[in-house]
Amino acid sequence: MKKTATVFLAGIILFLSGCGQKTETSMEAPVSTVTAAEKTAAVDPASAGILKGRVLFEGAAPEAKKLSVKGNPECAVFHANGEISSEEVLVKDGMLKNAFVYIKEGLEKYTFPAPTEAVTVENTGCHYIPHVSGAQVNQPVNFLNNDPTLHNFHAYPKNSKPFNLGLPFQGMKQVRKFDASEVMVPLKCDVHPWMQGYIGVLSHPYFAVTGDDGSFELKNLPPGEYLVEAWHEKLGIQSQKITIEPRATKEIEFKYS
């Protein structure tokens, strides 16, 4: 009996790792015209500034969609009413959560080493947590299963190699890196199709994801002119051109409706 269960589980993992469908939600990063020889090594913190702001939602906030998980008892056990709230559009007091804000243009002459500290995306209560996250190119990303049931992380990058990680056991973790910039890379669990998430991958550290208060802050930004972009999975993309003065703080707002 144990041998049969083991073979069945192995078959599930092989099935998951073989999935390879494509998605159209990713967007290619801009191509830099600056050569490697023209790039400088580091930012001067003595002259760097700060970009901070908020992402607002104007008008009546939409109600979060309710997704039934009653047909999946392994997930329904975490949710007393058998429903999970969608994270597509989350608004609190006029502030928009899960907007990915980043510097799109203006850093082409700089190089930034990949952090050795890992970013973590979890399966917890049959959710991806966080729903939206970010990492640098070649930074390790921990994909962790906190649930006592089978999950997987199926990533659909266009600029890096796609992967599909089966995580059948609680506490199981796999580590991957993305080798090219991309905003955004969709994540999906094939076992539980409502589980979706996104990770933005950049060649620099100047990105943030808004929380409940809609705020973001990008520190240690070198003086210069930049194109700043806000991405949201349902509400689209907005951008602004800004100038960061030496040792100054610049404040901006993005408004969705």
C-alpha positions in Angstrom: 0.0 0.0 0.0 2.8 2.4 0.9 4.6 1.6 -2.4 1.4 2.3 -4.4 1.0 5.7 -2.6 4.6 6.6 -3.3 4.3 5.8 -7.0 1.1 7.8 -7.2 2.7 10.8 -5.6 5.7 10.6 -7.9 3.4 10.6 -10.9 1.7 13.8 -9.7 5.0 15.5 -9.3 6.2 14.4 -12.8 2.9 15.6 -14.3 3.3 19.0 -12.7 6.9 19.4 -13.8 5.8 18.7 -17.3 3.3 21.5 -17.6 4.5 24.3 -19.8 1.6 26.5 -21.0 2.3 30.1 -21.9 0.8 33.3 -20.6 0.3 36.8 -22.1 0.4 38.8 -18.9 4.2 39.4 -18.8 5.8 42.4 -20.2 9.3 42.7 -21.6 11.8 45.0 -19.8 13.3 47.9 -21.8 16.5 47.2 -23.6 19.4 49.3 -22.4 21.7 51.0 -25.0 24.5 51.5 -22.5 27.4 49.1 -22.9 28.9 47.2 -20.0 32.1 49.3 -20.2 30.0 52.5 -19.7 28.3 51.3 -16.5 29.6 52.5 -13.1 30.0 50.2 -10.2 28.0 51.8 -7.4 25.7 54.6 -6.2 27.2 57.4 -4.1 25.1 57.3 -0.9 26.3 60.8 0.1 24.3 62.4 -2.8 21.4 59.9 -3.1 17.8 60.9 -2.6 14.5 59.2 -1.8 11.4 58.7 -3.8 8.2 58.1 -1.8 4.5 58.2 -2.5 1.1 56.6 -2.5 -1.1 54.7 -4.9 -4.7 55.8 -4.6 -8.0 54.4 -5.7 -10.7 57.0 -6.5 -14.4 56.2 -6.4 -16.3 53.3 -4.8 -14.0 50.5 -3.8 -15.0 47.2 -5.5 -15.9 44.3 -3.2 -13.4 41.5 -3.1 -14.6 38.5 -5.1 -15.3 35.3 -3.1 -13.8 32.1 -4.5 -15.3 28.8 -3.4 -12.9 26.1 -2.2 -15.6 23.7 -0.9 -14.6 21.2 -3.5 -11.1 21.1 -2.1 -11.3 19.8 1.5 -7.5 20.2 2.0 -8.0 23.9 1.5 -11.5 24.3 2.9 -10.2 23.3 6.3 -8.4 26.7 6.5 -11.6 28.7 5.7 -14.6 28.2 7.9 -17.1 29.4 5.2 -15.5 27.5 2.4 -14.5 30.7 0.6 -11.3 32.6 -0.2 -11.3 36.3 -1.0 -9.7 37.2 -4.3 -6.7 39.6 -4.1 -7.2 41.1 -7.6 -8.2 44.5 -6.3 -7.8 45.4 -2.6 -8.7 48.9 -1.5 -8.7 50.2 2.1 -9.6 53.9 2.9 -9.0 54.9 -0.7 -5.5 53.3 -0.9 -4.6 50.5 -3.3 -2.7 47.4 -2.2 -0.4 45.2 -4.3 0.7 47.8 -6.8 4.3 47.2 -8.0 6.1 50.5 -8.2 9.6 50.6 -9.8 12.1 52.6 -11.7 11.7 51.7 -15.3 14.2 54.0 -17.0 17.2 56.1 -15.8 19.5 53.6 -14.1 21.1 52.2 -17.3 24.6 53.4 -16.5 24.6 51.7 -13.0 25.3 48.1 -12.1 23.9 46.4 -9.0 25.1 43.1 -7.5 22.5 40.5 -6.8 21.6 40.2 -3.1 22.5 37.0 -1.4 19.5 37.3 0.9 16.6 35.3 -0.5 13.1 36.6 -1.2 10.4 34.1 0.0 7.0 33.3 -1.5 4.9 30.9 0.5 1.9 28.7 0.1 -0.1 29.3 3.3 -3.8 28.5 3.7 -3.9 27.8 0.0 -2.8 31.4 -0.8 0.4 32.7 -2.3 1.9 35.0 0.3 2.8 37.7 -0.7 0.4 37.9 -3.7 2.8 40.4 -5.4 6.5 40.5 -4.7 9.8 41.5 -6.3 13.4 40.3 -6.7 16.6 41.2 -8.4 18.1 39.3 -11.3 20.0 36.3 -9.9 18.7 36.8 -6.4 17.6 33.6 -4.8 13.9 33.1 -4.3 12.6 30.6 -1.8 9.4 28.9 -2.9 8.0 27.4 0.4 5.0 25.2 1.1 3.5 25.8 4.6 0.4 23.7 4.0 0.1 19.9 4.7 -1.0 19.3 1.2 0.4 19.2 -2.4 1.0 22.6 -4.0 3.2 23.8 -6.8 4.7 27.0 -8.1 4.3 27.2 -11.9 6.2 30.3 -13.1 5.7 31.7 -16.6 8.5 34.1 -17.4 9.2 35.2 -21.0 12.7 36.4 -20.4 13.9 33.5 -18.2 13.5 29.8 -18.3 10.0 28.7 -17.1 9.8 26.3 -14.2 7.3 24.2 -12.3 8.1 23.2 -8.8 6.1 20.4 -7.1 6.0 20.8 -3.3 4.0 17.8 -1.9 5.0 18.1 1.8 4.6 20.7 4.5 7.8 22.6 5.1 9.2 21.7 1.7 11.2 24.4 -0.1 12.8 24.9 -3.5 15.1 27.8 -4.5 15.2 29.3 -8.0 16.7 32.5 -9.6 15.6 34.5 -12.6 18.3 35.5 -15.0 16.6 38.4 -16.8 14.5 41.4 -15.9 10.7 41.1 -16.4 7.6 42.9 -15.1 5.7 40.8 -14.2 6.3 37.0 -13.9 3.0 35.2 -13.2 2.9 32.4 -10.7 0.2 29.7 -10.6 -0.7 26.6 -8.7 -2.0 23.9 -11.1 -3.5 21.9 -8.2 -5.6 24.9 -6.9 -6.3 27.2 -9.9 -7.4 30.2 -7.8 -3.9 30.4 -6.4 -2.1 33.1 -8.5 0.6 35.5 -7.8 3.2 37.8 -9.5 6.8 38.6 -9.0 8.6 41.5 -10.6 12.3 40.9 -11.6 14.6 43.8 -12.0 18.4 44.4 -12.5 18.3 47.0 -9.6 16.8 47.3 -6.1 14.5 50.2 -6.7 11.1 48.6 -6.5 8.3 48.3 -3.9 4.9 46.7 -3.4 2.2 48.8 -1.8 0.6 47.5 1.4 -2.7 48.3 3.0 -1.9 52.1 3.2 -0.9 52.3 -0.5 2.5 53.7 0.3 5.9 53.0 -1.2 9.4 54.3 -0.7 12.6 53.9 -2.8 15.7 54.8 -0.8 19.3 55.6 -1.9 18.3 56.7 -5.4 21.0 58.5 -7.2 20.3 62.0 -8.5 18.9 62.0 -12.0 15.8 61.9 -14.2 13.7 58.7 -14.1 10.6 57.1 -15.5 8.6 55.6 -12.6 6.0 53.0 -13.3 3.2 51.6 -11.2 1.8 48.2 -12.3 -1.4 46.6 -11.1 -2.7 43.2 -12.2 -6.3 44.4 -13.0 -6.1 48.2 -13.2 -3.1 48.5 -15.5 0.0 50.6 -15.8 0.7 54.2 -15.0 4.0 56.1 -15.4 5.5 59.5 -14.4 8.7 61.2 -15.2 10.5 62.6 -12.2 13.8 64.3 -11.1 15.7 63.3 -8.0 17.8 66.1 -6.6 20.9 65.4 -4.5 20.0 64.4 -0.9 16.4 65.4 -1.5 13.1 63.6 -1.1 10.6 63.5 -4.0 6.9 62.7 -3.3 4.5 61.5 -6.0 1.0 59.9 -6.3 -0.5 57.4 -8.7 -4.3 57.5 -9.0 -6.5 54.6 -10.2 -10.3 54.4 -10.4 
